[in-house]
Each structure stands twice: as structure tokens, then as C-alpha cells.
């Protein structure tokens, strides 16, 4: 009589589940940052436009007084130069804010 062989059971270990997609090391936050910049530029833009209107009106008033009277508010006066420089700096900053909105 032939001997019966014991059936050997193989030990089976299930393979770990690997993700097919790897998590990104860096998250894309450009949309959130663009929205934040847009909100900030909108808030600052309103205030800066009012400030530019006020400084421009004062410079126009100084120029009108200078034309009508003999008082010289031209480039020799440091207050006039400071106001003109301030208006130019605000104008450049407003232009940069408009570029940031795009």
C-alpha cells in the first residue's frame, strides 16, 4: 500500500495595498493666494484712490494759487516737491496693485 502524503499548505501573506497615486510634496495654493491678493488690493485700492484724489486736488490748488498770485510754489518749494513726490510714489504703488489684481 502506498503511503499517503500530507498535503503541504503554503503560507500566503497578502501583499500590502500600494497607492497608485503619490501624494504631492507641495500643494498648489496659487488660487488661494491669488484670491487673497485680490481681496487685499481691492481694500487698499479704495483708500489709495481717495488719497490720490485728495493729494491731486491739493497740488492743483497750490498750482492755481501760484498762477493767480505771485507766490512761487514751484520746484523751489520743498513742500510742493514733497507733495509731488508723494503723489508719484502713490501712483506707482497703485499701478503695482492693479498688476497684482491680474
C-alpha positions in Angstrom: 0.0 0.0 0.0 1.3 3.4 -1.0 1.9 5.9 1.7 -0.3 8.9 1.8 1.5 12.1 1.6 0.4 15.0 3.7 -0.6 18.0 1.6 1.5 20.9 2.4 -0.2 24.2 2.9 1.6 27.2 1.6 1.7 30.2 3.9 0.1 33.0 2.0 0.6 36.6 3.1 -1.4 39.2 1.3 0.6 41.9 -0.4 0.3 45.4 1.1 -2.0 47.8 -0.8 0.1 50.4 -2.6 -1.4 53.6 -3.7 -1.1 54.2 -7.4 -1.1 58.0 -6.8 1.6 59.5 -4.7 0.8 62.5 -2.5 2.2 65.7 -3.8 5.1 67.1 -1.7 4.0 70.6 -2.5 0.3 71.7 -2.7 -0.8 74.1 -5.4 -2.0 77.1 -3.5 -1.8 79.7 -6.3 -5.6 80.0 -6.5 -6.0 80.8 -2.8 -3.1 83.2 -2.9 -4.4 85.0 -5.9 -7.8 85.4 -4.2 -6.2 86.8 -1.1 -4.1 89.3 -3.1 -7.3 90.3 -5.0 -9.1 91.0 -1.7 -6.3 92.9 -0.2 -5.7 95.0 -3.4 -9.4 95.8 -3.5 -9.4 97.1 0.1 -6.2 99.1 -0.4 -7.2 100.4 -3.8 -10.3 102.2 -2.5 -8.3 104.0 0.2 -5.4 104.8 -2.2 -7.7 106.2 -4.8 -9.2 108.6 -2.3 -5.7 109.6 -1.1 -4.6 110.2 -4.7 -7.7 112.4 -5.3 -7.0 114.5 -2.2 -3.3 115.0 -2.9 -4.0 115.8 -6.6 -6.6 118.3 -5.6 -4.2 120.0 -3.1 -1.5 120.1 -5.8 -4.0 121.6 -8.2 -5.0 124.2 -5.6 -1.3 125.1 -4.9 -0.7 125.5 -8.7 -3.8 127.6 -9.1 -2.8 129.9 -6.2 0.7 130.1 -7.7 -0.6 131.1 -11.1 -3.1 133.7 -9.7 -0.7 135.3 -7.2 2.9 136.0 -7.2 3.7 133.3 -4.6 6.0 130.7 -6.0 5.0 127.2 -5.2 7.1 125.8 -8.0 10.1 123.4 -7.7 12.0 125.7 -5.3 9.5 125.0 -2.5 10.2 121.7 -0.6 6.6 121.2 0.4 5.5 121.3 -3.2 8.3 118.9 -4.2 7.4 116.6 -1.3 3.7 116.5 -2.3 4.6 115.9 -6.0 7.0 113.0 -5.0 4.3 111.6 -2.7 1.8 111.6 -5.5 4.2 109.9 -7.8 5.0 107.2 -5.3 1.3 106.5 -4.7 0.7 106.4 -8.4 3.5 103.8 -8.8 2.1 101.7 -5.9 -1.4 101.9 -7.4 -0.1 100.6 -10.7 1.6 97.7 -8.9 -1.7 96.9 -7.1 -3.5 96.9 -10.5 -1.0 94.5 -11.8 -1.4 92.3 -8.8 -5.1 92.0 -9.5 -4.5 90.5 -12.8 
